[in-house]
């Protein structure tokens, strides 16, 4: 709320000015906190802002904050002195509106209809409304004051009385590990699209653990079908589309598991919608290409299933991916260790004098194992200083 935020900021600045007796110090306290400014004054033995920033004690951001604020004020007050002309500026329209009382939680779309305007206009006038409903009365029973376009208050009051009773209540739900939006909606007798709209979720295929959601539910069971149908219709008109059950990813499935790094593989295999779904933990040496080959899919499919940005190349050891294996991919739940590769060839024993690099191998470890020096390993295998060993790489561990 820009008005309430401005009043709160002014009160805070006034309080800081009362503490320090100078606006420069008050502005610095607004940025870094009054306690930090007080400590700097006591430590340096001065209350001159310019002396306080000439040395250590205040963050660099705070040192720049006050001069920037002074500069912005001077430029805005005397633009011609700094090479600007008044004609270059186009001020924002005046923030004018009417206020009306809304005694009960009501959908913003219905409120806009009563005011004869669009929901986006009410959102601009009431930026404190983070969800698509007006809030209930406060603790003292005072109704919510809604801002509507100037000159529409009388028409709003006349139309608001004719609006149908919403018959909607709201519950709070904290997402737990393993939950999906579909399961949450079913548990509360709600609809995924309605939950998405109320919480502003454009894509809810994957939820984060401990996310707090507001769930719209019917106030009476006999009205549940019609209430949810209306909620879903509004959500779909505004572009909210729920994912199919088989495409939803359980909350926490993509989070990095706790434990020793490097120990990973197929974590869980389950059947969803008649298809196998695998939760796979990335192991050392894995890449999108190698995982795609193992599970008979494509790298692009893995990106899409796990919402991986195209610009990010590397995978983190222990990162969990959701996969839908292709035909012929022999998948078993291998616990925390590496899953067997359905497309990999049987590993052959290395030839005499050769070593196949395993995850975690280093030149130092191999040198001790085979009784040689790191320099010899580098020479025999033409390895450059700083070169990284790759899992599966074959190394000569005895001299020619």
Secondary structure as UniProt FT lines:
FT   HELIX           2..20
FT   HELIX           23..32
FT   HELIX           34..44
FT   HELIX           49..52
FT   HELIX           60..77
FT   HELIX           79..82
FT   HELIX           86..88
FT   STRAND          98..102
FT   HELIX           108..115
FT   HELIX           119..125
FT   TURN            126..128
FT   TURN            139..140
FT   STRAND          144..148
FT   TURN            150..151
FT   HELIX           153..160
FT   TURN            161..162
FT   STRAND          168..174
FT   TURN            177..178
FT   HELIX           181..188
FT   HELIX           192..199
FT   TURN            209..210
FT   STRAND          212..218
FT   HELIX           221..223
FT   HELIX           224..237
FT   TURN            238..239
FT   HELIX           245..247
FT   TURN            251..254
FT   TURN            261..262
FT   STRAND          266..272
FT   TURN            273..274
FT   STRAND          275..281
FT   TURN            284..285
FT   HELIX           288..294
FT   TURN            295..296
FT   HELIX           299..306
FT   TURN            310..311
FT   TURN            317..318
FT   STRAND          320..323
FT   TURN            327..328
FT   TURN            335..336
FT   TURN            352..353
FT   STRAND          354..356
FT   TURN            359..360
FT   HELIX           363..370
FT   HELIX           374..381
FT   TURN            385..386
FT   TURN            391..392
FT   STRAND          394..396
//
